[in-house]
Amino acid sequence: MSKYTAIIPTVYGQAMIAESFAKKEALIFTKIKLGDGTLSAGESSVNFKDLKNPIMECPINEYDNTTSGQVTLKATADNSNVETGFFAREFGVFAKVGESGSEQLFAYTNAGNYSDYMPDKTSTLDESIFAVTLPVGNASTVTAIINSQQYATVENLNDHNASES
């Protein structure tokens, strides 16, 4: 997997946290995107509205908001819909406030030259599961849209089997 630098909330992500608190509406994480955009020297991603060159969407399959002020999202990347292979440099997390809110880029990071190649769909690839932890400050409620067509991983089953509830 690519070696991403620290993920940074965008100004839109920071505004969503404040809006969630002010309106007492949920901050809802919607998806993760991967792309192959390259940052120019000195370019800041804090004002980005999207990835520079989004290529792939990754559904969120799990989230954990039990730690105050942060959320951990887990998502799955597979290449079954990738027409042309690419270097997965960009990683963006998207969210919205409330059910009727508009989806925006919440946080962004770029691996630059430390990115891995994502082959096209003709190459067999095991799905990659990755986790990202994000600050959510005093957002009213934090949740995520979970793709109902996701499947349980071995890790999910082991966690379930070890649970006392």
BADREN-159867 format. One record per residue: x, y, z of N, C-alpha, C in turn; residue in one letter; residue number from 1. Coordinates in steps of 0.1 Angstrom, whole numbers. Layout:
BEGIN
  n_c1  n_c2  n_c3 ca_c1 ca_c2 ca_c3  c_c1  c_c2  c_c3 res   n
     X     Y     Z     X     Y     Z     X     Y     Z   a NUM
...
END
This chain:
BEGIN
  n_c1  n_c2  n_c3 ca_c1 ca_c2 ca_c3  c_c1  c_c2  c_c3 res   n
     8   -12     0     0     0     0     9    12     0   m   1
     4    23    -6    11    35    -7    15    41     7   s   2
    26    48     8    30    54    21    25    69    21   k   3
    13    71    26     8    84    27    13    92    38   y   4
    14   105    36    17   114    47     5   116    56   t   5
     6   123    67    -5   125    76   -17   131    68   a   6
   -29   126    70   -41   130    64   -45   143    71   i   7
   -49   153    63   -52   167    68   -66   170    64   i   8
   -74   174    74   -88   179    71   -87   191    62   p   9
   -96   192    52   -97   204    44  -105   215    51   t  10
  -105   227    45  -113   237    52  -128   233    52   v  11
  -132   225    42  -146   220    41  -148   210    52   y  12
  -138   201    55  -139   192    66  -141   199    79   g  13
  -132   209    81  -133   217    94  -147   224    95   q  14
  -152   229    84  -165   236    84  -176   226    87   a  15
  -175   213    82  -185   203    84  -185   199    99   m  16
  -174   199   106  -174   196   120  -181   207   128   i  17
  -178   219   124  -185   231   131  -200   231   128   a  18
  -204   228   115  -218   228   112  -225   217   119   e  19
  -219   205   120  -225   194   127  -229   197   141   s  20
  -219   204   148  -221   208   162  -232   219   163   f  21
  -231   229   154  -241   240   155  -255   236   152   a  22
  -257   227   141  -270   223   137  -275   211   145   k  23
  -266   205   153  -269   192   159  -274   181   150   k  24
  -266   181   138  -269   170   128  -257   162   127   e  25
  -259   150   122  -248   140   121  -238   144   111   a  26
  -225   141   114  -214   142   104  -214   128    98   l  27
  -216   126    85  -218   113    79  -206   111    69   i  28
  -198   101    71  -187    98    62  -193    89    51   f  29
  -190    93    38  -197    86    27  -189    77    19   t  30
  -176    80    17  -167    72     8  -153    77     9   k  31
  -144    69     3  -130    72     2  -127    71   -13   i  32
  -119    80   -18  -115    79   -32  -100    78   -33   k  33
   -95    71   -43   -81    71   -47   -79    77   -60   l  34
   -68    84   -62   -65    90   -75   -50    90   -77   g  35
   -46    95   -89   -32    96   -92   -26   110   -94   d  36
   -33   120   -89   -29   134   -90   -16   136   -82   g  37
    -8   145   -88     5   149   -82     4   163   -77   t  38
     9   165   -65    10   179   -59    22   186   -65   l  39
    20   199   -68    31   207   -72    39   211   -59   s  40
    51   216   -61    60   220   -50    52   231   -42   a  41
    51   230   -29    45   240   -21    29   241   -22   g  42
    23   232   -30     8   232   -31     2   227   -18   e  43
    -8   234   -14   -16   230    -2   -29   224    -6   s  44
   -32   213     1   -45   206    -2   -57   210     6   s  45
   -55   220    15   -65   223    25   -77   229    18   v  46
   -76   235     6   -87   241    -1   -93   232   -12   n  47
   -88   220   -13   -93   211   -24  -107   207   -21   f  48
  -115   206   -32  -129   202   -32  -130   187   -36   k  49
  -120   183   -43  -120   169   -48  -105   165   -50   d  50
  -102   152   -53   -89   148   -57   -85   155   -70   l  51
   -73   156   -72   -68   162   -85   -72   154   -97   k  52
   -71   141   -95   -75   132  -106   -81   119  -100   n  53
   -93   119   -95  -100   108   -89  -102    96   -99   p  54
   -99    84   -94  -100    73  -103  -109    62   -97   i  55
  -108    60   -85  -115    48   -78  -122    52   -66   m  56
  -134    47   -64  -141    49   -51  -140    37   -43   e  57
  -138    38   -30  -137    27   -21  -149    28   -11   c  58
  -157    18   -10  -168    19     0  -163    17    14   p  59
  -169    24    23  -166    23    38  -173    10    42   i  60
  -166     1    49  -172   -11    54  -172   -12    69   n  61
  -166    -2    76  -167    -2    90  -162    11    96   e  62
  -168    15   107  -163    28   114  -164    26   129   y  63
  -155    33   136  -155    32   150  -153    47   155   d  64
  -164    51   163  -163    65   168  -164    64   184   n  65
  -159    54   189  -159    52   204  -149    61   211   t  66
  -139    66   204  -129    75   210  -133    89   208   t  67
  -135    97   218  -139   110   218  -131   119   208   s  68
  -137   126   200  -130   135   191  -124   129   179   g  69
  -126   116   176  -120   110   164  -129    99   159   q  70
  -127    95   147  -133    84   141  -123    76   133   v  71
  -124    63   133  -116    54   124  -125    48   114   t  72
  -121    49   102  -129    44    90  -121    32    84   l  73
  -127    22    80  -121    11    73  -128    10    60   k  74
  -120     8    49  -126     7    36  -118    -4    28   a  75
  -125    -8    17  -119   -18     9  -116   -13    -5   t  76
  -104   -15   -10  -101   -11   -24   -99   -24   -32   a  77
  -106   -25   -43  -103   -36   -52  -103   -31   -66   d  78
   -97   -37   -75   -95   -32   -88  -105   -38   -99   n  79
  -116   -43   -94  -126   -49  -103  -132   -40  -113   s  80
  -132   -27  -111  -137   -17  -120  -127    -7  -126   n  81
  -114   -10  -124  -103    -2  -128  -100    -5  -143   v  82
  -103     4  -152  -100     2  -166   -85     3  -170   e  83
   -79    13  -163   -64    15  -166   -57    16  -153   t  84
   -46     9  -152   -38     9  -139   -33    23  -136   g  85
   -31    25  -124   -26    39  -119   -18    38  -107   f  86
   -10    48  -104    -3    49   -91   -12    56   -81   f  87
   -16    49   -70   -25    55   -60   -19    65   -51   a  88
   -16    77   -57   -10    87   -49   -19    95   -40   r  89
   -31    97   -45   -41   105   -37   -51    96   -29   e  90
   -54   101   -17   -64    95    -9   -72   105    -3   f  91
   -85   105    -5   -95   115     0  -107   109     7   g  92
  -111   115    18  -122   110    26  -133   120    24   v  93
  -145   115    21  -157   124    18  -167   123    29   f  94
  -174   134    31  -185   134    42  -195   144    38   a  95
  -206   144    46  -216   154    45  -222   156    59   k  96
  -230   167    61  -236   170    74  -251   168    71   v  97
  -257   158    79  -271   155    78  -274   148    65   g  98
  -286   141    65  -290   134    53  -291   142    40   e  99
  -295   155    42  -297   163    30  -284   171    26   s 100
  -274   170    34  -262   178    32  -255   174    19   g 101
  -246   183    14  -239   180     1  -225   174     5   s 102
  -222   163    -2  -209   156     0  -198   165    -4   e 103
  -187   165     5  -175   173     2  -163   166     7   q 104
  -152   170     2  -139   164     6  -136   168    20   l 105
  -135   158    29  -133   161    43  -118   162    46   f 106
  -111   152    41   -96   152    44   -89   146    32   a 107
   -76   149    31   -68   146    19   -54   143    23   y 108
   -48   133    16   -33   131    17   -28   126     3   t 109
   -15   127     2    -9   124   -11     5   117    -8   n 110
     6   105   -14    19    97   -12    30   101   -21   a 111
    27   110   -31    38   114   -40    45   102   -47   g 112
    58   102   -46    66    91   -52    66    78   -44   n 113
    59    78   -32    59    66   -24    45    59   -26   y 114
    40    60   -38    27    54   -41    29    40   -47   s 115
    19    31   -45    19    18   -51    10    18   -64   d 116
    13     9   -72     6     8   -85    -6    -1   -83   y 117
   -18     4   -88   -30    -3   -87   -33    -8  -102   m 118
   -31   -21  -104   -33   -26  -118   -48   -26  -122   p 119
   -50   -27  -135   -63   -27  -140   -70   -40  -137   d 120
   -83   -41  -140   -91   -52  -136   -87   -65  -143   k 121
   -79   -65  -153   -74   -78  -159   -64   -85  -150   t 122
   -58   -78  -141   -49   -84  -131   -56   -88  -118   s 123
   -54  -101  -114   -60  -105  -102   -53   -98   -90   t 124
   -61   -92   -81   -56   -85   -70   -65   -88   -58   l 125
   -58   -91   -47   -66   -93   -35   -70   -79   -30   d 126
   -82   -78   -25   -87   -66   -20   -78   -61    -9   e 127
   -76   -48    -8   -68   -41     2   -78   -35    12   s 128
   -76   -37    25   -84   -31    35   -75   -21    42   i 129
   -79    -9    43   -71     1    50   -79     9    60   f 130
   -73    14    70   -80    22    80   -74    36    81   a 131
   -82    46    84   -77    59    85   -85    65    98   v 132
   -77    72   106   -83    78   118   -83    93   116   t 133
   -94   100   118   -96   114   115  -101   121   127   l 134
   -97   134   129  -103   142   140  -117   146   136   p 135
  -126   146   146  -140   151   143  -144   161   154   v 136
  -135   164   163  -138   175   173  -150   172   180   g 137
  -159   183   181  -171   182   188  -183   180   179   n 138
  -181   173   168  -193   170   159  -204   164   167   a 139
  -216   168   164  -228   163   171  -229   148   172   s 140
  -229   142   161  -230   127   160  -221   123   148   t 141
  -214   112   149  -206   108   138  -210    94   133   v 142
  -212    92   120  -217    79   115  -210    78   101   t 143
  -214    67    94  -208    65    81  -219    57    73   a 144
  -218    59    60  -227    51    51  -219    38    48   i 145
  -225    27    52  -219    14    50  -225     8    38   i 146
  -217     3    28  -222    -3    16  -228   -17    21   n 147
  -241   -19    18  -248   -31    22  -243   -43    15   s 148
  -236   -42     4  -231   -53    -4  -217   -57     1   q 149
  -212   -52    11  -199   -55    17  -200   -69    23   q 150
  -188   -75    25  -188   -88    31  -179   -88    43   y 151
  -181   -97    52  -173   -98    64  -159  -103    61   a 152
  -149   -97    67  -135  -101    65  -132  -111    77   t 153
  -121  -118    76  -116  -127    86  -115  -119    99   v 154
  -109  -106    98  -108   -98   110  -121   -95   116   e 155
  -131   -92   108  -145   -89   113  -150  -102   121   n 156
  -149  -113   115  -154  -126   121  -146  -129   134   l 157
  -133  -127   134  -125  -129   146  -130  -119   157   n 158
  -132  -106   154  -136   -97   164  -150  -101   169   d 159
  -159  -105   160  -172  -109   164  -172  -121   174   h 160
  -164  -131   170  -163  -143   178  -156  -141   192   n 161
  -148  -131   193  -141  -127   205  -150  -118   214   a 162
  -160  -112   208  -169  -103   216  -177  -111   226   s 163
  -179  -105   237  -188  -111   247  -203  -107   245   e 164
  -206   -98   237  -220   -94   235  -226  -101   223   s 165
END
